[in-house]
């Protein structure tokens, strides 16, 4: 049984650290993680990678530049649009380096916005797209997201634990692991390079960051790929209204809203989430 492996590869001016499993399978999925202090590809996709490998997919999950163990610019870009340019280029270089011609995309939160920008720029390389709790639509910055992006204004283990609680509608399912999850994320977040990148990505005033991630409606209307929207009804980080916005402007779209669910659909409803995506990729929904 093939394990999930990790490696580094040069992607333009920066090195990318990525996880991969299912090499040699016919169809590929590129998983793009979200933000949040201490966020990595593994923290977002540790359950999805082995599942989809067993279902016959080549699964690739990179740490975006400025996150995790990918390279951190010594002079970080100014503004989220400059970071977006970096991330889109990174992912195109990554596919080239791995000699992967076409992929399905799965983007979580900030990663959903990255997926949409990549899709708008390189549509010929993208098959089907899943956006989960995705940014990239206009919305009013929530107090929770402001705290998530402003974590370093008052960084502490306690603040990290509170953020983790917000990600789940019912924290009972992570109750036994809350301390270990918070500790892992807090230790990752306090790496000086991670902190430097994160503070450069998400400075005040953060409503401008939300606004700068938005894709124009004219761009969304031109997207011809099938898109599946997945959202937690009770998401306090990225409100469910963003998915309704995408549903109005994307021409080929399906949507699944999970009740009693917050921002971690892929964890809170893991089995259902995996099954839903599998049917979508197989053109069964």
GIWO-V682600 format. One record per residue. N is the residue number from 0. RES is the residue in one letter. BURIAL is + if it has 16 or more other ideal C-beta (glycine too) atoms within 10 Angstrom, else -. Layout:
N & RES & BURIAL
N & RES & BURIAL
This chain:
0 & X & -
1 & X & -
2 & X & -
3 & X & +
4 & X & -
5 & X & -
6 & X & -
7 & X & -
8 & X & -
9 & X & -
10 & X & +
11 & X & -
12 & X & -
13 & X & +
14 & X & -
15 & X & +
16 & X & +
17 & X & +
18 & X & +
19 & X & +
20 & X & +
21 & X & +
22 & X & -
23 & X & -
24 & X & +
25 & X & -
26 & X & +
27 & X & +
28 & X & +
29 & X & +
30 & X & +
31 & X & +
32 & X & +
33 & X & +
34 & X & +
35 & X & +
36 & X & +
37 & X & +
38 & X & +
39 & X & +
40 & X & +
41 & X & +
42 & X & +
43 & X & +
44 & X & +
45 & X & -
46 & X & -
47 & X & +
48 & X & +
49 & X & +
50 & X & +
51 & X & +
52 & X & +
53 & X & -
54 & X & +
55 & X & -
56 & X & +
57 & X & +
58 & X & +
59 & X & +
60 & X & +
61 & X & +
62 & X & +
63 & X & +
64 & X & +
65 & X & +
66 & X & +
67 & X & +
68 & X & +
69 & X & +
70 & X & +
71 & X & +
72 & X & +
73 & X & -
74 & X & -
75 & X & +
76 & X & +
77 & X & -
78 & X & -
79 & X & +
80 & X & -
81 & X & -
82 & X & +
83 & X & +
84 & X & -
85 & X & +
86 & X & +
87 & X & +
88 & X & +
89 & X & +
90 & X & +
91 & X & +
92 & X & +
93 & X & +
94 & X & +
95 & X & -
96 & X & -
97 & X & +
98 & X & -
99 & X & +
100 & X & -
101 & X & -
102 & X & +
103 & X & +
104 & X & +
105 & X & +
106 & X & +
107 & X & +
108 & X & +
109 & X & +
110 & X & +
111 & X & +
112 & X & +
113 & X & +
114 & X & +
115 & X & +
116 & X & +
117 & X & +
118 & X & +
119 & X & +
120 & X & -
121 & X & -
122 & X & -
123 & X & -
124 & X & +
125 & X & +
126 & X & -
127 & X & +
128 & X & +
129 & X & +
130 & X & +
131 & X & +
132 & X & +
133 & X & +
134 & X & +
135 & X & +
136 & X & +
137 & X & -
138 & X & +
139 & X & -
140 & X & -
141 & X & +
142 & X & -
143 & X & +
144 & X & +
145 & X & +
146 & X & +
147 & X & +
148 & X & +
149 & X & +
150 & X & +
151 & X & +
152 & X & -
153 & X & -
154 & X & -
155 & X & -
156 & X & -
157 & X & -
158 & X & +
159 & X & +
160 & X & +
161 & X & -
162 & X & +
163 & X & +
164 & X & -
165 & X & +
166 & X & +
167 & X & +
168 & X & +
169 & X & -
170 & X & -
171 & X & -
172 & X & -
173 & X & +
174 & X & -
175 & X & -
176 & X & -
177 & X & -
178 & X & -
179 & X & -
180 & X & +
181 & X & +
182 & X & -
183 & X & +
184 & X & +
185 & X & +
186 & X & -
187 & X & +
188 & X & +
189 & X & -
190 & X & -
191 & X & -
192 & X & -
193 & X & +
194 & X & +
195 & X & +
196 & X & +
197 & X & +
198 & X & -
199 & X & +
200 & X & +
201 & X & +
202 & X & -
203 & X & -
204 & X & -
205 & X & +
206 & X & -
207 & X & -
208 & X & +
209 & X & +
210 & X & -
211 & X & -
212 & X & +
213 & X & +
214 & X & +
215 & X & -
216 & X & -
217 & X & -
218 & X & -
219 & X & +
220 & X & -
221 & X & -
222 & X & +
223 & X & -
224 & X & +
225 & X & +
226 & X & +
227 & X & +
228 & X & +
229 & X & +
230 & X & +
231 & X & +
232 & X & -
233 & X & +
234 & X & +
235 & X & +
236 & X & +
237 & X & +
238 & X & +
239 & X & +
240 & X & -
241 & X & +
242 & X & +
243 & X & -
244 & X & +
245 & X & +
246 & X & -
247 & X & -
248 & X & +
249 & X & +
250 & X & -
251 & X & -
252 & X & +
253 & X & -
254 & X & +
255 & X & +
256 & X & -
257 & X & +
258 & X & -
259 & X & -
260 & X & +
261 & X & +
262 & X & +
263 & X & +
264 & X & +
265 & X & +
266 & X & +
267 & X & +
268 & X & +
269 & X & -
270 & X & -
271 & X & -
272 & X & +
273 & X & +
274 & X & -
275 & X & +
276 & X & +
277 & X & +
278 & X & -
279 & X & +
280 & X & +
281 & X & -
282 & X & -
283 & X & -
284 & X & -
